[in-house]
Amino acid sequence: MALNASARAGWALPPLDVGGTTVLDSVRNRRVHVRGIYDFDHERLWRPHMLDEAPGVDLVTPLKLTDGVAVLVDRGWVASADAFHVDERAYREPDSADVAGLAFAAPRTRGDVDPAKLKDSLPYALLPFVIQQLPDCASVASVAPSSLPRRLPLPELTNGPHLSYVIQWFSFAVIILVGSIVLFRKQARSV
């Protein structure tokens, strides 16, 4: 619950402008704003990434800032039959971008792009986080919606499956206890 409260508080703050010296701790779970030029030649895929039980990938594209540093932008999800391959060119947007999103430490989960592991494969430095582009971004007004990746909304904050786990483990404990008693009584009768 404390993590959810912290995330909600961060989301409620005004967006931070991202620059080449922005550090992860200042933007973690915060709304951010950044302008730059997409480098589609160095785009990466977050795969496999299921959405609504459908296989797909997220398009994670470096956005070069005016000072020469770049930040990875998760432009959104696209369907992929095998959850590994997609024609990235079909989802290109204008090179110049004005992105509003949420900043997250990377990798966010299995299969995600990690800026620290890409430092030797890119011709510029990367900021140590990923920006998940939000659906209300203004940079896509001139692009047909069908050619855009599906922008993901703010993550849903829940208490998770804790109650289910409590019930599950309590059931295991009851089964072991009752089973042990039955077993001991059965052994005592046979002696």
N, C-alpha and C positions, 0 to 999 in steps of 0.2 A: 504494500500500500504506500509506503514511503517513496518508493521509486515512481509509482504512478503520480503521486502528488508533486514530486520534483519535476517530472516530465510535463505535467499540466501547467505548472508554474513557469517553466521555460517556454512553453508554447504561447503563453499569454503575454510574454514580454514582446516589445517591438522588435522587428527583424534587425539583425546585425549585418552590416556591410562586410563582406569577405574581401580581404586583400592578401597580398603575398606573404605577410608576416602573421597572419591569423593562426592562433594555436588552438588545438583541439579542445582544451579545457574551457576556452571562452565561448565555444559554439556548440558544445555537446548538447543534443536534444533541444536545440534552439532553432527558431525560424531564422533563416538567413536570406540575404539578397546578394547576388553577384552578377557582374557583367563581364563578357569576354567573347572569345571566338572558339567554337567547337573544333576539335582536332579529330575528325572522323577517321583518319588513317590509323589512329591508335585506340580506337574504340574497343572495349572489352565486353564480354557477356557474363552475366551472373547466371549460372546454370547449374543444375536444373532449378527452376523456380515455378512452383505450382501456384495458380491463382484460381479460386473458385473451382478446384478440382480439375483444372485444365493444365496440360503441360505447356511450358513456355520458358522464356528467358527475359532478363532485364537488360536493357542497353545502357551500359555505363561508359560515358564519353568524357575524355579530358576537356575541360574548358580553360583555355589559356587566358590569363589575366594580362592587363597592360604592363605589369612589371616583369613578365616573363615566366612567372610561376603558374602552375595549373592546379585545378581542383577537379576531382572526379564527380560527375553529375550522373545520377541514376535517372535517365530520361523517362523510364517507365517500362512496362511489361508488354511483350508481344507473344502471341501464340506460336508454338513450335511443336510439330507432331512428335519429335523425339526429345524435346526439352533440351537440345544441345545446339541445333543449327537453325539459322534464320538468315534471310537475305537482308543484311543490315542497310544496304543502300536504299531499300524500299521505305525506310523509316527516317531518312535524313530530313533535317530541318534546316532553316537558314543558318549559315555559319555564325552570324552574329547573334548572341543570345543575352537576354535579360532574365535571369532565373530566380525564382522565389522557391524556397524549399526548406527542408529540415536537415540539419547536420547530424551525422551519426559517426561514431567511431567505427572503423572498418578493421577486419571484415565483420559484417553484421551477423552472418551465420554461414553455415557450410556452403561452399561454392561461390561465395561473394568475392569481389575484386578487393585486393589488399594493396593500398598505395605503397606501403613499405617494401613489398616484394616486386614492385614495378620500377623502382628508382633507377635500376641499371638498364632498363629497356626503353626508356623514354628520353628524348633530347632536352628535357626541362625538369625542374624540380616539381614535386607534387606536394600539396598540403596533406596532412595526415588524417583526413576524414573524407567521407562521401556525403554529397548533398542529394537527398531524395527530392526530385522536382515535384512540386505539388500541382494539382489539376488547374488551379486558378492562375497559372503563369501567363503573363502578357506576351511573351516572346513567340507564341505560336499562332498569333492571329492570322497570319498570311498563309498558313499551311492547312490543307484539307484535313479534317479530323480523322478520316479513314487511314491516312498515311502516318498518323502519329502513334507512338507507343501509348498504351493505356497508363495514364498517370495514376499513381496510387495515392489515396487520401491519407490523412493523418492516421497513424496506427491506432487500432482500438486498444484502449487500456482496460484490462480486466484484472480481477484477482486471480485469474488462472484456475487450474484444475485442482486447487488445494483440497476442497471439500471431497471431491471424488477420490483423491489419494487417501484421505483420512478414512473414508468408508471402506476402501479397498484393503488397506492395511489392518484396520480393525477387524474386518471379516477374516483375513488370514490368521490373525491372532486367535479369534474365536474358534476357527476350524482346528488350529493346532492344539488349543487347550481342550476342546471337546474330544478331539481324536486321541489325544494322549490319555485322557481319563478313561475312555472306552478301551483303549489298548491295555492300560494297566489293570483294569477290572477283568478283562478277558484273560490276561496272563495270571492274575491272582486266582481265578477260578480253576485254571488248568493245573495249578500246583498242588 
